Amino acid sequence: MRFDIITVLPQLLDSPFAHSILQRAQKKDLTSIHIHSLRDYAVNKQKSVDDYPYGGGSGMVMQIAPFAACIEKLKAERNYDEIIYMTPDGETLNQEIANGLSSAENIIILCGHYKGIDQRIRDIYVTREISIGDYVLSGGELPAAILVDAIVRIIPGVLSDETSALSDSFQDGLLDAPIYTRPVDWNGHKVPDILLSGHEAKITEWRHEQQLIRTKQRRPDLLND
């Protein structure tokens, strides 16, 4: 699976993809992540990629030409399943979206900055717009990293224990049950006896009950859905 991320600040994405699970996924050739500097496609010697908004208003708008040039170059090299723009007014990222995108082969992700990008890029090229929450960040780089992480960890072979991703919160529409490890007793705080019983069926039943309790307490909207 290939990701091409277009950004005006490629350095912001150096660290998220160079460690842990995302690093291992790339070393296993299960995914490849390519960062493209938007300034390489600037239309002037100053490498500027933004300009004042028509109609007035505060902030600067990212220009259409640099994005279009980079996208067209990439599309000439391969077919893309999705061209995604990270934006606060997109559909909110959830596990279902990540699951669906994990079956794609090639994805382009556009990172906005400043006041945003020229609407024509969204109209002409973007196939999907995704938000990571109802708040505004300085740019789309961190949301892009979050999206890639959420997708890549689902790809078969990325996690050493492939059942781990399947038992994550939200995979079955519920929050995960409480989890414990050694020691059994820490300053009087003990692991529930059922988890030490070795009775797999009863443990599974207990975990499901705990999922329902935790979801009802913390995210009752999931039960309504």
C-alpha positions, 0 to 999 in steps of 0.5 A: 500500500502506497501513500503520497503526502503533499505538504508545504512542511515535509519536515513535520512528517519525518518523525511520525513515520520513522519509528515503531509500527509505521517504521516496521511496516515500511521495512516489511514492504507492507506500505510505502510513504512518500512525502512531497514538498509543495514548494517543489511545484511553486510557480515562481523563484520565491517558491511561494505557494500561497496568495491573498484570498479573492473577496478580501478577508484574513489569512492566506490561501494555498494556490491551485497550480502547485497542488495540481502540478504535483497531483498530475505528476503522481497520477501519470505514474499510477492510479489512485484509489483516493485523493484525500484532503485533511480538513476540519469540515470533512467527515470525522475519521472513525474505525469504519473509515480506516478499515475501508481505506486499508484495502486501497492500493494507492492514496494521495493525502493533501495537507492544507496550511494557512487559511486553507486551499483553493476550493478548485482543488477540492472540486477537481481532484479531491475524492474524499475529505476527512477530519480528525475532530471538531477543532482547527490545527495549524496544518494538515500534517499531523492529521495526515499522520494520524490517518496513515497510522490508523490505516496501516496498523490494520494491514495484515502482517503489520502487527505481530499479533494480527488479532490485536487490531481486531480487538481494538476499541470501535472495531465491533462498535464498542469501547475496549474492556479494561486490560491488566498485566503483572503484578497481580496485586499492586498496593492492594489493587488486584487484577479481577479473579476472572482473568486469572481463572483460565476459563476462556469462555467466561473471560470472553463473556466478562470482557464483553460485559465490560465493553458494554458497561464502559461504552454505556458510561463513556460513549452511549452514542455508540450504543444508540448507533 
